[in-house]
Amino acid sequence: MLQNFPRRKKRRTSYPRKNKGAGRKHLQVGRTPTHISVNQPRGCPFLNQSEDSSEDEASGATEMDFLRNLFSSTLGLGSVEKVLDELNLEGLARYIQSGKCKNIVCMVGAGISTSAGIPDFRSPGTGLYANLQKYNLPYPEAIFQIDYFKKHPEPFFALARELYPGQFKPTVCHYFMKMLKDKGLLRRCYSQNIDTLERVAGLEGDDLIEAHGTFFTSHCVSFSCRKEYNLEWMKEKIFSDDIPKCDKCNSLVKPDIVFFGESLPVRFFTSMKMDFPQCDLLIIMGTSLQVQPFAGLVGRVSKSCPRLLINMEKAGQADPFFGVLDFGGGMDFDSEKAYRDVAHISTCDEGCLALADLLGWKGELEELVNSEHSRIEAEDQQEKTSGAAGAAAEAGTPPPAPEDKTTDQ
């Protein structure tokens, strides 16, 4: 895959590309939003001058990495430290326990949330794109295309109602990342998801880079207005079947998630420059690594940094041509030169439980999941009870009396 091939003066956009040419595999350079997520408040991720600058700088850094790898590989310069004694989960567990691993970066996609009941995007038959016929779209990706949204916002808001944040519980994988944080090992989580489950599990603003935006804030799409709205305002509009319109200028209001045709948040570009050079273990979970620039992050760690993929199939592998020359940043699981990349083929929950077991954390992880799910269910029940009481009061009827659970002595 050509995920680190230099492209001079070419802005990374989120329009999908089709495969072209025989014998040459092109990534789909499209931003596939991966459900519905909430991050810290920030401005709308529309393209502006500062984002242009950040992306240009990131492009320049990628070109320099490419040239360094090219000269290093061609001239035989430098040596690579091998830090894993085995290329499997056991070898990774020993490395984590050695005390040498202190800056873990996680890259996650839709696959970490499927066990919560949220569909991924590309799975045949069950993926989101395979089940959008009822919206009468010209093509599945149109539901996340900014130009189509401005003309036909109804399909997006109907889908948002189905997948809105707050209706799902975090998975084992989400809580595994929370454990990494609690143990002082997580440097940052980079998520493609827009489902808010990382936050529900306990990752806070500084722990999280939501590469594809957030439902936490929304903005008027008019460039002359740009009024901001909060999560509760948007939720009320979506569940009342109203198309959200700005109360200042009557333009559409859109959640701050990144659509095709929009730039990624500036914080994505600034943070990756700090995080990936310091990363000493990269854990990639539930992503096909087909969407740039997110997929290219795997090539930004040092050449000695181990990389673990937990996924239902292998992903992010190096293009065969560049793999021979040992540059390009792609994953190498199977060749004779493989020395740092591990693929664990399973669901994300199963992979996290297996690694937690090897680390001696499995019981702690299962207890965390059970206790947090019980807490969320209790809060949901309390909210429903309060809502029913409020509706009854508004209608002028008394709410049902609570059940008397006392017994005669």
Steps between C-alpha positions, in 0.01 A plus 500: 500500500626845415408658828828691543581565135583871469246721330640844460277802559190283501252549780365188659129515452236251588360420155500128420714375214432194295769245419675581177751315292598136488749374752489814710279511806362839601360574838152642520599844611159568639393590844253237608340628817480218743197560717414774738756638747543785749827678579591816683345824376670657205419686183349349190756304294453703185803575293680821593842654476640344818384155387662555159824580679480196727428264211779649287743454787382142550546434127852642513588284800373192317721581202803533726420167668473342156839634390668398826369147466599488134862604562528291815377186327687553173833585661466261793525778754390457860379196688161408641459391860283191540307530826267198481634152575200346320261640241181407685287615793728321746801698375304824522382422853858442614606827340222693678592337831870578452450864596643621169156570359361828637345686206234286333302657219173338391346542155140381488216472250144378469589141585545578870132596530324226303449289814314798650246469220635773272562382142831556333509645151637248254404151619301330220136458595522646850704818446336841499562559131320175414183607682422851381253410224207651690653846467495490116854629470676533164791304658557392864776750582271791402348494849833640627575726204489868596358622168224237503424578865443868428240412236349190665563498879210264581684166449787600727277612787283187467815287532625714788178427684569126471863521609495798735751510789372382835313193374792257524743376765880487455658167418778293656739670257401849619558402862834338415617840378366653822714251694805601299427858602452411868830311501684800356577328167268678255645803328203561272211333319444600138146407402315498170174452688226750570301292751632662824572159656865582574379787716228294664767243593705768675742645246502877537577784263878484531501122460314507172542624144172457314637517150161505334334753725238509772132532578586700811457828316321604183528807280292689247630412154484863382853645489363844586330367814668189649291515818583215740245267660549243776426128516166533677369748242589265215357197678166676552481591130592152377250316719220745426535422127592864431776581255734714713497858378696795636283731709714792387508459120281193432781306329560133571681404819737202477675304776875554498573160350724494194318433175654411166630828364598647838837524670595310813537694828820700540570315826537174306797642309666679789469209745630232267831688468550470876350159568629264234875568533463425875281191451658174620204273419231563238175304545267510199149360548187465291606696193561401140767772468357607165431865579765768476651688671406283802644181347837667442553540875631142522813615315572792733636298793870418523626199306561313827151557641290180518157514336208277596195460277185350656249459221285245318745505210848629427518864399750773427757271341784648300478522124708207365725728289587734787515212746797358307681830551393504868338839504153648477379433855263213422455203732707183445355196674623209292822566312843376603586860592208533746632613838245719677146458360248262659156415360247346738202394289190512719232739616637801685341388828652151473842642417494742793388225740779272375765769548356596840517134604869480408562822696312369806228763457209287374309481830545872556381577148189281528414654836538851353271417207231345722501781755493775238222336302295466820558868578393607149187284514405646840546854372294424189220360713506803727484732197203309356318517835564873529385550143177309560430702816562826314271399214227402746526831684480692174188303403342566839484135606676358804792270430457133598573437866827319567462134583493431874770246565462489880374183670312448821711386789 
